[in-house]
């Protein structure tokens, strides 16, 4: 849906340029064809940067939340092989470990969000400065593009949130023509890096008892 938003943002920029019909700076009129109001580069980058900031501050949830809610569990076959006492002890240990990880992630989440926000804002300013410095646009055209991209990102984010929470997206994905096109809703809320790390750590912890049993059996045979 972000790609669809970017394409829609491009259509908005195309329409705005033909609405204002403002020329580019004199130094670039012979080299760069087309209207300059608003700046397309400033608008597109602002859309992406604001979308990223909205994702990390509003939509993204700590990766450990999936473990805390019990959505990642030990397989049934492995669970049946373990004794009730051992399984209970490991479950309590796992919950305590994941709770600690969850708390740590909450503490550092704001720092990562601030870092991403600073980088996003810096990218917008660098792009805006470069378009004016290279005489592709006037400061007014760049400011207009930045404003248009920011506003459209907020509007598109709100539309997608309402469409998803109201069930409209799920309803559309059930259409035969949509299923035939293999379209899916891949919008994520988790921190993908953190959730992948937690899955790896959980699998590694589960393999340790089995590896220890195998080593003991080899020692007995030898």
Buried (B, 14 or more C-beta within 10 A) or exposed (E): BBEEBBEBBBEBBEEBBEEBEBBBBEEBEEEBEEBBBBBBBBBBBBBBBBBBBBBBBEBBBBBBBBBBEEEBEBEEEEEEEBEEEEBEEBEEEBEEBBEEBBEEBEEEBEEBBEEBBEEBBEBBEEBBEBBBEEBBBBEBBBBBBBBBBBBBBBBBBEBBBEBBEEEEBEEEEEEEEEEEEEEEEEEEEBBEEBBEBBBEBBEEBBEEBEEEEEEEEEEEEE
